[in-house]
Amino acid sequence: MASTPADTVSKIDSKKLHDLEVKDAQFIFQSVWAVLVDEFGEENLRFPKEIFWLNGAPGAGKGTNTDFIMKFRDLTAPPVVVSSLLESPEAKQMMDAGMLVGDREVVEIILRKLLEPIFQTGAVVDGFPRTKVQVECVKLLFNKLVGLRNKYADTLFAQYLKKPHFHIVVLFVDEKESVRRQLYRGEQSRIHNEEVRESGDGELVEMRTTDLDPVAALNRYRTFKEKTYGALKDLRAIFFYHFINAHGTLDEVRARIDKELCYQGSLELDEATYDRLSSIPIASTISAHARQDLVDRLDSYEQRQNELFSKVVNTINRVFMPIIQRHAISGMAVVNTEDTTFGDADALTMLIDIFSERGYHAIIDIHRDEVPDSIDPKTFKIKTRIKLVYRVRVQFKGSEIRRGR
């Protein structure tokens, strides 16, 4: 069905808005980064190696499940709760109305907090990113940290500037359940505070305005759904993305969290292995079931068969990738090579594992062809030799092209 003029205008407006948000994010992030560089020095901007960016619908249980996630990763630093960091009267007034505070303020206060030494081994950030601008700032932070690591790779600062690992965790409940949980939380807080006032024992808890008013609770949920949820989806193709159904009992939700996160726990490659493979483009996601064994094998190649591993990676970049890229539409390429590197059976295994890690599916056939080599001067008989041809079929998700009728 052809696009109507209104559809076209909408798409143009959407693209303009996206471009403006990207520019805003770049301006905000660069200005904050420049302040931090001036204050601390570039080489001292030591952020956590691993960050769980925890988000979710109001009432989905972020606070309830934060400790569970932290224990899963053996994180000992307290969570960075964005709502607790924003204590200015203006910020509080906006939060009470179910709205979001300014991106510039949020980005700077979070980055400053994450620079504290206690977070070096890892951190959970509760409530960020929440807007498209903030999402773009997360991307910019990741790229900046990778750049810092590369810049100082051969210096004494390398031990402090590790390859970053970002996880996006989203706890989700629907609108009806979110409003019900917010109001229930408000009622429980009201009852608790009444008991404290009557008995004089205990401490009063702060009551959120959105937990007391159904309209404000609904507005808070819709702000999440329209602003935050849509923005977070942009990160799915870049970082580990964990979307978790938070309906049900606490035990049921934690079982889902455990199932979602369990195989991710030790998947990160060693630094040198990551550097070796990073030049090969990622095609798509990788099967969860065999992932751990695959990572272990690749790390073993880097550590124990470094020279052969390097040759295989270089051959893939030099010989295979140009052909594969020419077949991006079909999603399948066949590469024939006589490279003697693959005379080693380990090299063929490495080839399959490397392609698997990058998201491709490779199948290798070895053809033994008898070809003329020389003529015996006495008998005039033709001497032959065996030529090995390695035929590699590489499959991946091809480009989806819209075709007109």
VEXROLUM-298501 format. One line per field, with one value per residue: residue number from 1; chain; x, y, z of N, C-alpha, C in turn. Coordinates in steps of 0.1 Angstrom, whole numbers, plus 5000, padded with zeros to 4 digits. Layout:
N
nr	NUM|...
kette	A|...
nu	X|...
nv	Y|...
nw	Z|...
cau	X|...
cav	Y|...
caw	Z|...
cu	X|...
cv	Y|...
cw	Z|...
REM end
This chain:
405
nr	1|2|3|4|5|6|7|8|9|10|11|12|13|14|15|16|17|18|19|20|21|22|23|24|25|26|27|28|29|30|31|32|33|34|35|36|37|38|39|40|41|42|43|44|45|46|47|48|49|50|51|52|53|54|55|56|57|58|59|60|61|62|63|64|65|66|67|68|69|70|71|72|73|74|75|76|77|78|79|80|81|82|83|84|85|86|87|88|89|90|91|92|93|94|95|96|97|98|99|100|101|102|103|104|105|106|107|108|109|110|111|112|113|114|115|116|117|118|119|120|121|122|123|124|125|126|127|128|129|130|131|132|133|134|135|136|137|138|139|140|141|142|143|144|145|146|147|148|149|150|151|152|153|154|155|156|157|158|159|160|161|162|163|164|165|166|167|168|169|170|171|172|173|174|175|176|177|178|179|180|181|182|183|184|185|186|187|188|189|190|191|192|193|194|195|196|197|198|199|200|201|202|203|204|205|206|207|208|209|210|211|212|213|214|215|216|217|218|219|220|221|222|223|224|225|226|227|228|229|230|231|232|233|234|235|236|237|238|239|240|241|242|243|244|245|246|247|248|249|250|251|252|253|254|255|256|257|258|259|260|261|262|263|264|265|266|267|268|269|270|271|272|273|274|275|276|277|278|279|280|281|282|283|284|285|286|287|288|289|290|291|292|293|294|295|296|297|298|299|300|301|302|303|304|305|306|307|308|309|310|311|312|313|314|315|316|317|318|319|320|321|322|323|324|325|326|327|328|329|330|331|332|333|334|335|336|337|338|339|340|341|342|343|344|345|346|347|348|349|350|351|352|353|354|355|356|357|358|359|360|361|362|363|364|365|366|367|368|369|370|371|372|373|374|375|376|377|378|379|380|381|382|383|384|385|386|387|388|389|390|391|392|393|394|395|396|397|398|399|400|401|402|403|404|405
kette	A|A|A|A|A|A|A|A|A|A|A|A|A|A|A|A|A|A|A|A|A|A|A|A|A|A|A|A|A|A|A|A|A|A|A|A|A|A|A|A|A|A|A|A|A|A|A|A|A|A|A|A|A|A|A|A|A|A|A|A|A|A|A|A|A|A|A|A|A|A|A|A|A|A|A|A|A|A|A|A|A|A|A|A|A|A|A|A|A|A|A|A|A|A|A|A|A|A|A|A|A|A|A|A|A|A|A|A|A|A|A|A|A|A|A|A|A|A|A|A|A|A|A|A|A|A|A|A|A|A|A|A|A|A|A|A|A|A|A|A|A|A|A|A|A|A|A|A|A|A|A|A|A|A|A|A|A|A|A|A|A|A|A|A|A|A|A|A|A|A|A|A|A|A|A|A|A|A|A|A|A|A|A|A|A|A|A|A|A|A|A|A|A|A|A|A|A|A|A|A|A|A|A|A|A|A|A|A|A|A|A|A|A|A|A|A|A|A|A|A|A|A|A|A|A|A|A|A|A|A|A|A|A|A|A|A|A|A|A|A|A|A|A|A|A|A|A|A|A|A|A|A|A|A|A|A|A|A|A|A|A|A|A|A|A|A|A|A|A|A|A|A|A|A|A|A|A|A|A|A|A|A|A|A|A|A|A|A|A|A|A|A|A|A|A|A|A|A|A|A|A|A|A|A|A|A|A|A|A|A|A|A|A|A|A|A|A|A|A|A|A|A|A|A|A|A|A|A|A|A|A|A|A|A|A|A|A|A|A|A|A|A|A|A|A|A|A|A|A|A|A|A|A|A|A|A|A|A|A|A|A|A|A|A|A|A|A|A|A|A|A|A|A|A|A|A|A|A|A|A|A|A|A|A|A|A|A|A|A|A|A|A|A|A|A|A|A|A|A|A|A|A|A|A|A
nu	5008|5006|5023|5005|5002|5001|5014|5039|5047|5046|5067|5089|5089|5093|5119|5133|5129|5142|5169|5173|5172|5194|5215|5211|5218|5244|5255|5249|5262|5289|5295|5292|5312|5335|5337|5342|5366|5383|5382|5390|5409|5416|5427|5420|5393|5377|5354|5329|5336|5315|5281|5248|5220|5192|5158|5122|5086|5065|5061|5069|5088|5116|5132|5127|5139|5165|5186|5187|5196|5221|5234|5235|5255|5276|5280|5290|5288|5265|5233|5229|5206|5186|5164|5169|5191|5184|5175|5168|5145|5131|5134|5121|5095|5088|5090|5069|5047|5048|5065|5096|5129|5154|5176|5204|5211|5206|5224|5250|5251|5248|5271|5292|5287|5292|5319|5330|5352|5342|5325|5340|5343|5318|5283|5249|5225|5197|5169|5177|5187|5160|5149|5150|5172|5188|5193|5208|5230|5240|5249|5269|5286|5295|5309|5329|5342|5353|5369|5388|5400|5413|5430|5447|5459|5485|5497|5504|5480|5462|5453|5433|5414|5391|5375|5342|5311|5279|5246|5212|5184|5151|5121|5088|5054|5019|4996|4973|4981|5003|4992|4976|4996|5010|4992|4985|5010|5011|4989|4998|5021|5008|4993|5014|5028|5008|5007|5032|5031|5011|5022|5047|5069|5094|5101|5090|5079|5087|5061|5050|5035|5023|5016|4993|4973|4951|4950|4975|4991|4985|4993|5020|5027|5021|5039|5063|5058|5055|5077|5101|5101|5099|5123|5143|5143|5159|5184|5186|5200|5226|5237|5237|5205|5178|5147|5121|5093|5074|5051|5032|5041|5067|5087|5082|5089|5116|5126|5123|5141|5165|5166|5168|5192|5212|5228|5243|5262|5291|5301|5317|5344|5380|5403|5423|5413|5389|5398|5410|5389|5371|5372|5357|5326|5295|5268|5243|5222|5234|5231|5219|5224|5248|5266|5284|5304|5315|5327|5346|5363|5372|5387|5406|5420|5431|5449|5465|5471|5480|5493|5483|5456|5456|5463|5440|5420|5429|5428|5401|5392|5405|5400|5375|5354|5351|5338|5315|5302|5294|5273|5253|5225|5213|5221|5237|5268|5294|5326|5356|5387|5423|5440|5468|5468|5446|5452|5457|5439|5429|5427|5405|5385|5387|5379|5351|5342|5348|5333|5308|5308|5306|5281|5274|5267|5286|5296|5318|5333|5356|5374|5391|5411|5425|5452|5471|5507|5534|5555|5569|5601|5612|5594|5573|5549|5522|5525|5507|5492|5476|5452|5440|5409|5391|5358|5337|5306|5288|5263|5238|5217|5200|5196|5165|5146|5123|5098|5081|5048
nv	4988|5022|5050|5077|5113|5124|5103|5105|5130|5126|5107|5122|5143|5127|5118|5142|5149|5128|5133|5158|5150|5134|5153|5169|5152|5147|5173|5177|5155|5158|5183|5177|5157|5172|5189|5170|5159|5182|5185|5160|5149|5132|5105|5096|5091|5068|5045|5021|4987|4970|4977|4976|4988|4996|4995|5001|4996|5018|5005|4980|4967|4974|4984|4963|4941|4948|4941|4913|4911|4923|4904|4883|4891|4894|4920|4946|4973|4999|5003|5027|5049|5068|5085|5091|5106|5129|5156|5182|5210|5217|5194|5175|5185|5180|5153|5145|5151|5131|5135|5140|5148|5173|5164|5171|5177|5152|5134|5144|5142|5114|5104|5115|5102|5076|5076|5073|5055|5032|5019|5007|4979|4973|4983|4989|5008|5024|5034|5048|5048|5071|5087|5094|5111|5105|5078|5080|5092|5071|5054|5071|5073|5046|5043|5063|5052|5029|5041|5054|5032|5020|5041|5043|5018|5008|5018|5026|5031|5013|4992|5002|5011|4994|4972|4981|4967|4967|4963|4962|4962|4956|4957|4947|4956|4956|4984|4984|4967|4981|5006|4996|4985|5008|5023|5006|5005|5031|5031|5012|5026|5048|5036|5026|5050|5062|5044|5047|5074|5072|5054|5063|5049|5038|5048|5074|5070|5083|5095|5090|5112|5102|5077|5081|5092|5081|5092|5105|5083|5068|5086|5086|5060|5061|5080|5065|5044|5058|5075|5063|5034|5031|5044|5028|5005|5010|5002|4976|4963|4968|4964|4939|4929|4927|4918|4916|4899|4912|4905|4886|4866|4874|4854|4841|4862|4866|4841|4843|4864|4852|4831|4846|4860|4842|4827|4847|4854|4848|4855|4873|4880|4876|4905|4906|4888|4899|4922|4910|4900|4920|4934|4921|4922|4921|4899|4889|4879|4854|4819|4809|4785|4772|4791|4796|4775|4781|4807|4799|4783|4801|4819|4802|4797|4822|4823|4800|4792|4814|4824|4809|4815|4842|4843|4830|4848|4871|4861|4857|4884|4894|4877|4865|4884|4905|4891|4881|4905|4914|4898|4906|4910|4886|4869|4847|4833|4818|4807|4799|4786|4781|4784|4775|4776|4764|4738|4728|4712|4724|4751|4751|4745|4768|4787|4781|4786|4813|4826|4818|4832|4857|4858|4844|4815|4789|4765|4739|4724|4700|4697|4675|4677|4662|4673|4681|4681|4677|4664|4632|4629|4606|4586|4600|4602|4618|4635|4639|4660|4664|4687|4708|4722|4744|4747|4771|4777|4804|4816|4840|4866|4881|4912|4929|4938|4961|4955|4969|4967
nw	5000|4991|5005|5021|5017|5043|5057|5047|5055|5082|5086|5077|5097|5119|5114|5114|5141|5154|5144|5157|5183|5185|5180|5202|5222|5216|5220|5248|5260|5252|5264|5291|5293|5287|5309|5329|5320|5322|5350|5362|5345|5315|5315|5339|5340|5351|5346|5357|5349|5342|5336|5347|5333|5346|5341|5340|5340|5360|5392|5385|5400|5403|5424|5442|5431|5426|5444|5441|5414|5417|5434|5417|5400|5417|5427|5449|5455|5463|5447|5421|5423|5404|5410|5436|5435|5424|5438|5439|5443|5420|5404|5420|5420|5393|5392|5409|5395|5377|5356|5336|5345|5335|5308|5307|5334|5346|5332|5339|5367|5370|5357|5372|5396|5390|5386|5411|5432|5444|5426|5406|5399|5390|5384|5392|5377|5385|5368|5345|5311|5303|5283|5248|5242|5264|5260|5236|5248|5264|5244|5234|5257|5259|5235|5239|5261|5250|5231|5248|5261|5239|5232|5254|5255|5254|5276|5311|5321|5311|5326|5342|5324|5312|5288|5283|5295|5288|5301|5293|5312|5314|5332|5329|5331|5324|5317|5334|5356|5365|5374|5395|5412|5419|5433|5454|5467|5475|5493|5513|5522|5533|5554|5569|5578|5593|5615|5625|5634|5653|5672|5676|5671|5648|5614|5593|5559|5527|5507|5474|5452|5428|5437|5451|5436|5412|5385|5383|5386|5364|5344|5349|5341|5314|5305|5309|5290|5265|5264|5276|5272|5243|5236|5248|5232|5211|5219|5217|5196|5202|5228|5255|5260|5281|5284|5306|5318|5343|5357|5381|5410|5434|5434|5410|5392|5398|5390|5363|5358|5366|5347|5324|5327|5334|5315|5305|5323|5322|5297|5285|5265|5269|5271|5250|5232|5224|5211|5189|5175|5170|5146|5128|5113|5132|5126|5135|5163|5187|5192|5223|5237|5230|5235|5258|5257|5233|5237|5255|5240|5220|5236|5244|5220|5216|5237|5236|5210|5195|5172|5149|5153|5148|5121|5109|5115|5101|5075|5072|5072|5050|5028|5030|5040|5020|4999|5012|5020|4995|4991|5007|5004|4997|5018|5018|5010|4990|4994|4979|4987|4985|5005|5024|5051|5061|5060|5084|5108|5131|5123|5106|5125|5141|5122|5118|5144|5148|5129|5139|5164|5155|5145|5121|5100|5092|5068|5059|5031|5019|4990|4970|4944|4916|4898|4868|4871|4862|4836|4831|4820|4810|4807|4797|4810|4825|4855|4885|4910|4942|4948|4973|4979|4998|5004|5015|5028|5037|5058|5067|5081|5056|5037|5040|5014|5003|4980|4952|4939
cau	5000|5015|5022|4998|5010|5002|5024|5052|5050|5049|5080|5099|5089|5099|5133|5138|5129|5154|5181|5174|5175|5208|5223|5210|5225|5259|5259|5248|5273|5302|5297|5295|5325|5345|5338|5348|5381|5390|5382|5397|5419|5410|5432|5414|5379|5376|5341|5328|5337|5302|5270|5234|5211|5179|5146|5110|5074|5062|5055|5074|5097|5130|5138|5125|5147|5179|5195|5187|5204|5234|5239|5238|5268|5285|5283|5289|5285|5251|5228|5228|5192|5186|5154|5174|5202|5178|5169|5165|5131|5125|5133|5111|5082|5085|5087|5056|5037|5050|5073|5110|5138|5162|5187|5217|5213|5206|5236|5262|5250|5251|5285|5300|5285|5298|5334|5334|5360|5334|5318|5350|5340|5305|5273|5235|5219|5182|5161|5184|5182|5146|5145|5158|5184|5196|5197|5219|5241|5245|5257|5281|5295|5301|5319|5339|5350|5360|5380|5398|5407|5422|5440|5457|5461|5499|5503|5502|5466|5454|5447|5421|5404|5388|5364|5330|5301|5266|5234|5200|5174|5137|5110|5076|5040|5009|4990|4964|4989|5012|4984|4972|5007|5014|4982|4987|5022|5007|4981|5007|5029|4999|4990|5027|5030|4998|5011|5044|5026|5003|5030|5060|5080|5097|5104|5081|5085|5082|5050|5050|5022|5018|5011|4981|4963|4950|4953|4989|4997|4983|5002|5034|5029|5021|5052|5072|5055|5057|5091|5112|5101|5103|5137|5152|5143|5170|5196|5186|5210|5240|5241|5229|5191|5170|5133|5116|5079|5074|5038|5032|5047|5081|5095|5081|5096|5130|5129|5125|5153|5176|5167|5173|5206|5221|5238|5251|5271|5305|5302|5326|5358|5392|5405|5430|5404|5379|5405|5413|5377|5363|5372|5348|5312|5285|5257|5230|5224|5240|5224|5223|5227|5262|5275|5295|5314|5321|5336|5358|5372|5379|5397|5417|5427|5439|5459|5474|5474|5479|5498|5474|5444|5457|5462|5427|5412|5433|5423|5386|5390|5411|5395|5360|5345|5347|5328|5303|5296|5288|5261|5245|5211|5209|5223|5245|5280|5302|5340|5366|5401|5433|5450|5474|5466|5435|5457|5457|5425|5425|5424|5391|5376|5387|5371|5337|5339|5349|5320|5297|5308|5302|5267|5272|5267|5296|5298|5331|5335|5370|5374|5405|5412|5438|5456|5485|5518|5546|5556|5581|5609|5616|5582|5563|5537|5518|5524|5496|5492|5463|5450|5429|5401|5382|5346|5330|5293|5285|5249|5235|5204|5202|5189|5151|5143|5109|5096|5068|5039
cav	5000|5034|5060|5089|5125|5125|5094|5110|5141|5120|5101|5133|5149|5118|5118|5155|5148|5119|5140|5168|5144|5130|5165|5174|5142|5149|5185|5174|5145|5164|5194|5171|5151|5182|5193|5159|5159|5193|5183|5148|5144|5121|5092|5093|5089|5053|5041|5007|4978|4965|4985|4972|5000|4990|5003|4993|5003|5021|4994|4967|4960|4976|4984|4951|4931|4953|4933|4900|4913|4925|4892|4875|4895|4897|4935|4949|4987|5001|5007|5041|5051|5081|5093|5096|5116|5142|5161|5197|5213|5216|5180|5168|5189|5174|5138|5144|5152|5120|5140|5137|5160|5177|5154|5176|5175|5138|5128|5148|5137|5100|5102|5119|5092|5063|5078|5070|5042|5020|5013|5002|4965|4971|4991|4989|5022|5022|5045|5055|5060|5072|5094|5091|5118|5098|5066|5084|5095|5058|5050|5079|5069|5034|5046|5071|5043|5020|5049|5056|5020|5019|5052|5041|5004|5005|5026|5021|5033|5003|4983|5009|5014|4981|4971|4982|4958|4974|4954|4969|4953|4962|4950|4952|4952|4964|4996|4981|4962|4992|5015|4989|4984|5021|5027|4997|5009|5043|5028|5006|5037|5056|5029|5026|5063|5064|5036|5054|5086|5068|5046|5070|5039|5036|5060|5077|5068|5093|5090|5096|5118|5094|5065|5084|5097|5073|5099|5107|5070|5065|5095|5081|5048|5064|5086|5054|5037|5066|5081|5054|5021|5032|5048|5017|4995|5014|4997|4961|4957|4972|4958|4928|4935|4917|4922|4906|4900|4913|4900|4874|4867|4877|4842|4839|4872|4863|4829|4848|4872|4842|4824|4856|4865|4831|4823|4859|4857|4848|4854|4883|4875|4883|4917|4904|4881|4909|4930|4902|4897|4932|4940|4913|4927|4912|4897|4888|4874|4841|4809|4810|4772|4768|4803|4796|4767|4789|4817|4793|4778|4813|4824|4792|4799|4834|4821|4788|4790|4828|4827|4803|4822|4855|4840|4827|4861|4879|4855|4860|4898|4897|4869|4861|4894|4912|4883|4881|4918|4916|4890|4911|4910|4872|4863|4835|4835|4806|4812|4788|4791|4771|4789|4764|4777|4755|4724|4725|4710|4734|4763|4750|4747|4782|4794|4779|4792|4828|4830|4816|4842|4870|4857|4838|4801|4785|4750|4737|4711|4700|4690|4670|4676|4658|4682|4679|4688|4677|4652|4624|4630|4593|4578|4609|4601|4630|4634|4647|4662|4666|4701|4709|4734|4745|4755|4775|4783|4813|4820|4850|4872|4890|4925|4929|4948|4963|4955|4975|4958
caw	5000|4989|5016|5018|5020|5057|5062|5043|5064|5096|5085|5077|5110|5128|5112|5119|5156|5157|5142|5167|5196|5184|5181|5216|5230|5214|5227|5262|5264|5250|5273|5304|5292|5287|5323|5336|5316|5329|5364|5366|5336|5307|5319|5352|5339|5352|5349|5360|5337|5338|5341|5344|5332|5350|5339|5340|5342|5374|5400|5380|5409|5401|5437|5449|5425|5425|5452|5434|5402|5422|5439|5406|5394|5428|5428|5463|5456|5464|5434|5418|5421|5398|5416|5449|5432|5419|5450|5438|5444|5406|5400|5428|5415|5381|5394|5416|5384|5368|5344|5337|5347|5323|5305|5310|5348|5349|5327|5346|5380|5370|5353|5384|5406|5385|5388|5425|5432|5449|5415|5396|5395|5384|5390|5388|5376|5385|5363|5334|5305|5302|5271|5236|5244|5274|5253|5228|5257|5268|5233|5234|5268|5255|5224|5245|5269|5241|5226|5259|5262|5227|5232|5264|5256|5256|5287|5325|5325|5305|5337|5347|5314|5306|5278|5290|5293|5292|5300|5295|5319|5314|5338|5322|5334|5316|5323|5345|5367|5370|5382|5407|5421|5424|5443|5465|5473|5482|5505|5523|5528|5542|5566|5577|5584|5604|5626|5631|5641|5665|5682|5678|5668|5634|5606|5582|5546|5518|5498|5461|5447|5418|5443|5458|5427|5400|5373|5383|5384|5350|5336|5351|5333|5300|5303|5307|5277|5254|5263|5280|5265|5229|5235|5252|5222|5202|5224|5216|5187|5205|5241|5260|5262|5289|5286|5316|5323|5358|5362|5389|5423|5434|5431|5395|5385|5400|5382|5349|5358|5366|5334|5313|5329|5338|5305|5302|5334|5320|5283|5280|5261|5274|5263|5238|5222|5219|5201|5177|5167|5168|5132|5119|5117|5138|5117|5142|5176|5187|5200|5238|5242|5228|5236|5268|5252|5221|5242|5261|5229|5214|5245|5244|5208|5217|5247|5234|5196|5191|5158|5140|5154|5141|5106|5105|5116|5090|5062|5071|5069|5037|5017|5031|5042|5008|4992|5021|5019|4982|4991|5019|5002|4997|5031|5017|5002|4989|4992|4977|4989|4986|5015|5031|5066|5065|5061|5099|5112|5141|5116|5102|5137|5144|5112|5121|5157|5147|5122|5148|5174|5148|5141|5108|5101|5082|5066|5051|5024|5014|4977|4966|4930|4910|4887|4862|4877|4854|4827|4833|4807|4805|4803|4791|4817|4832|4869|4890|4925|4948|4952|4983|4978|5009|5000|5027|5026|5049|5058|5077|5078|5045|5037|5036|5004|5000|4965|4948|4931
cu	5009|5012|5014|5006|5012|5013|5038|5057|5054|5063|5091|5100|5096|5114|5140|5139|5141|5167|5184|5178|5190|5218|5223|5218|5240|5263|5259|5260|5287|5305|5300|5308|5336|5348|5345|5363|5389|5392|5391|5409|5414|5414|5426|5399|5377|5362|5340|5329|5324|5291|5257|5226|5197|5168|5133|5098|5072|5055|5060|5083|5112|5137|5138|5135|5162|5189|5197|5197|5219|5241|5243|5252|5279|5289|5280|5286|5270|5246|5228|5213|5190|5176|5160|5185|5196|5169|5166|5150|5124|5123|5122|5097|5078|5082|5074|5045|5039|5058|5087|5118|5147|5174|5200|5220|5215|5220|5248|5262|5253|5265|5294|5299|5293|5314|5339|5341|5352|5327|5327|5347|5327|5294|5259|5230|5204|5175|5168|5188|5166|5141|5154|5172|5193|5201|5209|5232|5248|5254|5270|5291|5302|5312|5331|5348|5359|5372|5391|5406|5417|5433|5451|5461|5475|5505|5499|5487|5457|5447|5435|5410|5401|5377|5351|5320|5288|5255|5222|5189|5161|5127|5097|5064|5031|5003|4982|4971|4997|5004|4980|4983|5011|5004|4983|4999|5019|4999|4989|5016|5020|4996|5003|5029|5020|5002|5023|5040|5019|5012|5043|5072|5082|5099|5094|5087|5079|5071|5050|5036|5015|5012|4998|4970|4962|4954|4968|4997|4996|4992|5017|5037|5030|5033|5063|5070|5058|5071|5102|5112|5105|5118|5146|5153|5155|5183|5197|5197|5224|5245|5233|5216|5183|5157|5125|5102|5078|5060|5040|5039|5062|5090|5094|5089|5111|5135|5131|5138|5165|5177|5172|5188|5216|5232|5247|5263|5286|5308|5313|5340|5369|5395|5412|5421|5394|5386|5407|5401|5369|5362|5362|5334|5303|5273|5243|5233|5229|5232|5229|5228|5242|5272|5286|5306|5322|5331|5348|5368|5379|5390|5409|5426|5437|5451|5469|5478|5473|5482|5488|5461|5444|5457|5448|5418|5416|5428|5408|5384|5395|5404|5380|5351|5341|5336|5314|5295|5289|5275|5252|5230|5206|5211|5231|5256|5288|5316|5349|5380|5410|5444|5455|5472|5456|5439|5457|5442|5420|5421|5409|5381|5376|5378|5356|5334|5339|5336|5308|5296|5303|5287|5264|5271|5276|5296|5309|5330|5350|5370|5389|5405|5425|5441|5469|5495|5530|5545|5570|5589|5613|5604|5571|5549|5534|5517|5514|5499|5478|5462|5438|5422|5391|5370|5338|5317|5290|5271|5247|5222|5207|5194|5174|5148|5128|5107|5082|5060|5036
cv	5012|5043|5072|5101|5127|5116|5099|5121|5136|5114|5112|5140|5140|5117|5131|5155|5140|5126|5151|5162|5139|5141|5170|5165|5145|5162|5183|5166|5152|5175|5188|5164|5160|5187|5182|5158|5170|5191|5171|5144|5132|5107|5087|5091|5074|5049|5026|4998|4973|4973|4979|4985|4994|4999|4995|5002|5007|5009|4980|4960|4962|4976|4971|4940|4936|4944|4919|4901|4915|4913|4883|4878|4898|4911|4939|4964|4989|5006|5023|5044|5066|5090|5098|5106|5129|5148|5176|5199|5212|5202|5172|5172|5182|5159|5136|5144|5141|5124|5136|5149|5162|5167|5158|5174|5160|5131|5132|5142|5122|5097|5105|5107|5079|5064|5075|5056|5030|5012|5007|4988|4963|4979|4987|5003|5020|5035|5054|5045|5060|5080|5091|5098|5110|5085|5069|5086|5082|5053|5058|5076|5056|5036|5054|5062|5034|5028|5052|5044|5018|5029|5049|5026|5000|5013|5020|5022|5022|4994|4989|5012|5001|4982|4971|4971|4964|4964|4963|4959|4961|4953|4956|4947|4961|4976|4993|4976|4973|5002|5009|4988|4997|5025|5018|5001|5022|5040|5021|5017|5046|5049|5028|5039|5066|5056|5042|5066|5082|5062|5054|5060|5037|5049|5062|5075|5079|5087|5098|5101|5108|5081|5068|5088|5088|5080|5101|5094|5066|5073|5091|5069|5052|5072|5076|5048|5045|5071|5071|5041|5021|5035|5036|5007|4998|5007|4982|4955|4960|4965|4946|4934|4924|4923|4912|4909|4900|4911|4888|4876|4870|4866|4839|4849|4869|4851|4834|4856|4862|4835|4834|4859|4854|4828|4835|4861|4858|4847|4863|4877|4883|4895|4915|4897|4891|4918|4923|4901|4909|4938|4932|4917|4916|4911|4897|4882|4859|4832|4809|4796|4769|4780|4802|4787|4774|4799|4810|4788|4790|4818|4815|4794|4811|4831|4810|4786|4804|4830|4822|4811|4835|4853|4838|4840|4870|4874|4858|4875|4901|4890|4868|4874|4902|4905|4883|4894|4920|4907|4894|4909|4895|4865|4850|4838|4822|4811|4799|4794|4779|4774|4777|4765|4767|4740|4719|4724|4720|4747|4763|4751|4761|4790|4793|4787|4808|4833|4829|4827|4855|4869|4850|4822|4796|4769|4749|4724|4712|4691|4687|4668|4672|4666|4679|4687|4689|4665|4645|4624|4617|4585|4586|4608|4614|4627|4643|4650|4665|4681|4702|4722|4734|4754|4758|4782|4791|4818|4830|4857|4883|4903|4923|4941|4949|4964|4961|4965|4965
cw	5000|5001|5012|5021|5035|5063|5059|5052|5078|5096|5085|5090|5120|5127|5117|5134|5160|5156|5153|5180|5196|5186|5196|5225|5229|5221|5242|5267|5263|5260|5287|5304|5293|5301|5331|5333|5322|5344|5369|5358|5328|5311|5332|5352|5339|5356|5352|5347|5332|5345|5337|5344|5334|5349|5340|5342|5357|5381|5395|5389|5408|5414|5444|5444|5423|5432|5446|5422|5407|5427|5428|5400|5405|5429|5443|5465|5456|5450|5433|5414|5417|5406|5430|5447|5428|5430|5450|5438|5430|5402|5407|5423|5402|5383|5401|5406|5374|5355|5346|5338|5335|5321|5309|5325|5351|5344|5335|5360|5381|5367|5365|5394|5402|5385|5402|5425|5436|5437|5404|5391|5388|5392|5384|5388|5375|5380|5353|5324|5304|5290|5260|5237|5253|5268|5244|5236|5262|5257|5232|5245|5264|5245|5230|5254|5261|5235|5236|5261|5251|5228|5242|5266|5259|5267|5301|5329|5319|5315|5343|5337|5306|5296|5285|5286|5298|5290|5302|5300|5320|5320|5333|5329|5326|5324|5335|5358|5373|5379|5395|5417|5427|5435|5455|5473|5481|5495|5516|5530|5537|5555|5575|5585|5595|5616|5633|5639|5654|5676|5685|5676|5653|5627|5595|5569|5537|5508|5485|5457|5437|5424|5450|5449|5415|5387|5372|5380|5369|5341|5337|5342|5318|5296|5300|5293|5265|5252|5265|5272|5251|5227|5238|5241|5212|5206|5222|5207|5191|5218|5244|5265|5269|5291|5294|5320|5338|5364|5371|5403|5422|5430|5416|5387|5386|5392|5368|5348|5358|5353|5323|5315|5331|5328|5301|5311|5331|5305|5277|5277|5268|5265|5250|5227|5216|5208|5188|5168|5163|5154|5123|5123|5123|5129|5125|5156|5176|5196|5214|5242|5241|5231|5246|5263|5241|5227|5248|5251|5223|5223|5246|5232|5210|5227|5243|5219|5189|5176|5148|5141|5147|5126|5101|5105|5104|5077|5061|5066|5054|5026|5018|5031|5029|5000|4999|5020|5006|4981|5003|5017|5003|5011|5030|5007|5002|4986|4990|4979|4990|4997|5024|5046|5070|5064|5075|5103|5122|5135|5111|5113|5141|5135|5115|5134|5156|5140|5131|5158|5168|5143|5127|5111|5089|5081|5056|5044|5018|5001|4974|4951|4925|4898|4881|4869|4868|4845|4829|4820|4801|4799|4796|4798|4825|4847|4875|4905|4929|4953|4961|4981|4989|5005|5012|5023|5039|5048|5069|5073|5067|5047|5033|5027|5001|4985|4962|4940|4918
REM end
